[in-house]
Amino acid sequence: MASVIREIVIDASPEHVWAAVGDFAGGPAKMAPGARTEVLPGEPAVRRLTFADGNVVSERLIARDERARRIVWGWVGDDVAHDNTSMQVFADGETRSRLVWIHDTLPDELTGWLGTAMDRLAPVIQESLRESPA
């Protein structure tokens, strides 16, 4: 199993960043404007995420830890044998945050595509979650 790890520094408080990251249903739209989510009924929680480019994926919520500011989900679909994705928010000083984003996935060949997608989304997330100076 291969891992793709990205760290993003965001000019915003950890509480502000977690409010978006920890929102399984609405977080993707807050982090990447143009993305849409629909939470499907039933247990466990599953969301259908439609990206701005029209691609659609389904993701299952695995864990959400408010205290650790960590959320984990998995991509559900025929293209992936295993996917475990997490985002965790850490304080980086008083007014900045560090977002650690990890994809553990099979087959390994998906890591190239995932890494490229994460690299493209990182600056979008960084800008979308930036807090305006008071």
C-alpha positions as CSV (number, residue, x, y, z in Angstrom):
1,M,0.0,0.0,0.0
2,A,1.3,3.4,-0.9
3,S,0.9,6.7,0.9
4,V,0.7,10.2,-0.4
5,I,1.2,12.9,2.3
6,R,0.9,16.6,2.0
7,E,1.2,19.4,4.6
8,I,-0.5,22.7,4.0
9,V,0.1,25.8,6.1
10,I,-3.0,28.0,6.3
11,D,-3.2,31.6,7.6
12,A,-6.2,30.8,9.9
13,S,-6.8,29.6,13.4
14,P,-7.0,25.8,13.9
15,E,-10.7,26.3,15.0
16,H,-11.5,28.0,11.7
17,V,-9.8,25.4,9.6
18,W,-11.3,22.5,11.6
19,A,-14.8,24.0,11.1
20,A,-14.4,23.3,7.4
21,V,-12.2,20.2,7.5
22,G,-14.3,18.4,10.1
23,D,-17.6,19.0,8.3
24,F,-18.0,15.7,6.4
25,A,-21.1,16.9,4.5
26,G,-20.2,20.5,3.7
27,G,-16.4,20.7,4.1
28,P,-15.4,19.9,0.5
29,A,-17.4,22.9,-0.8
30,K,-15.8,25.2,1.9
31,M,-12.3,24.0,1.1
32,A,-12.7,23.9,-2.7
33,P,-15.4,26.2,-4.1
34,G,-17.1,24.5,-6.9
35,A,-17.2,21.1,-5.3
36,R,-20.6,19.8,-4.3
37,T,-21.5,17.1,-1.8
38,E,-24.6,15.1,-1.1
39,V,-24.8,12.9,2.0
40,L,-26.6,9.7,1.2
41,P,-29.1,8.4,3.7
42,G,-28.2,5.4,5.9
43,E,-25.4,4.2,8.1
44,P,-22.5,4.6,7.9
45,A,-22.3,8.1,6.5
46,V,-21.5,8.2,2.8
47,R,-21.2,11.3,0.7
48,R,-21.2,11.7,-3.0
49,L,-18.7,14.4,-4.0
50,T,-19.0,16.1,-7.4
51,F,-15.9,18.1,-8.3
52,A,-15.9,21.2,-10.4
53,D,-14.7,19.2,-13.4
54,G,-17.7,16.9,-13.2
55,N,-15.9,13.9,-11.7
56,V,-18.1,12.1,-9.0
57,V,-16.8,9.9,-6.2
58,S,-18.4,8.3,-3.2
59,E,-16.6,8.5,0.2
60,R,-17.5,6.7,3.5
61,L,-16.9,8.4,6.9
62,I,-14.7,6.2,9.0
63,A,-13.8,8.4,12.0
64,R,-14.1,11.9,13.3
65,D,-12.3,13.1,16.4
66,E,-13.2,16.6,17.5
67,R,-10.6,16.8,20.2
68,A,-7.7,15.8,17.9
69,R,-9.3,17.7,15.0
70,R,-8.9,14.7,12.8
71,I,-11.3,13.2,10.2
72,V,-10.9,9.9,8.3
73,W,-12.8,8.7,5.3
74,G,-12.5,6.1,2.5
75,W,-13.1,6.3,-1.2
76,V,-15.7,3.7,-2.2
77,G,-15.7,2.4,-5.8
78,D,-14.5,-0.1,-8.3
79,D,-11.3,1.8,-9.1
80,V,-9.8,1.4,-5.6
81,A,-9.1,-1.8,-3.6
82,H,-8.4,0.2,-0.5
83,D,-8.4,3.9,0.5
84,N,-8.0,5.5,3.8
85,T,-7.8,9.3,3.8
86,S,-7.3,11.6,6.7
87,M,-7.0,15.3,7.4
88,Q,-5.8,16.6,10.7
89,V,-5.5,20.2,11.8
90,F,-2.6,21.4,14.1
91,A,-1.9,24.8,15.5
92,D,1.1,26.5,13.9
93,G,1.5,29.5,16.1
94,E,-1.5,31.6,17.3
95,T,-2.9,32.5,13.9
96,R,-1.9,29.8,11.6
97,S,-2.7,26.1,11.1
98,R,-1.0,23.1,9.6
99,L,-3.2,20.7,7.8
100,V,-1.8,17.2,7.3
101,W,-3.5,15.3,4.5
102,I,-2.8,11.6,4.0
103,H,-4.0,9.1,1.4
104,D,-3.2,5.5,2.0
105,T,-4.4,3.6,-1.1
106,L,-4.3,0.5,-3.3
107,P,-3.5,-0.1,-6.0
108,D,-0.2,1.8,-5.8
109,E,-0.7,3.2,-9.3
110,L,-3.4,5.6,-8.0
111,T,-0.8,7.5,-5.9
112,G,0.5,9.4,-9.0
113,W,-2.9,10.7,-9.8
114,L,-3.8,11.4,-6.2
115,G,-0.5,13.2,-5.6
116,T,-1.1,15.5,-8.6
117,A,-4.7,16.1,-7.5
118,M,-3.6,16.9,-3.9
119,D,-0.9,19.3,-5.2
120,R,-3.5,21.1,-7.3
121,L,-6.0,21.3,-4.5
122,A,-3.5,22.4,-1.8
123,P,-3.3,26.1,-2.8
124,V,-7.0,26.2,-3.3
125,I,-7.6,24.9,0.2
126,Q,-5.0,27.3,1.5
127,E,-6.7,30.3,-0.1
128,S,-10.3,29.2,0.6
129,L,-9.7,28.7,4.4
130,R,-7.5,31.8,4.9
131,E,-9.0,34.2,7.5
132,S,-9.2,37.8,6.7
133,P,-7.3,40.1,9.1
134,A,-9.6,41.7,11.6
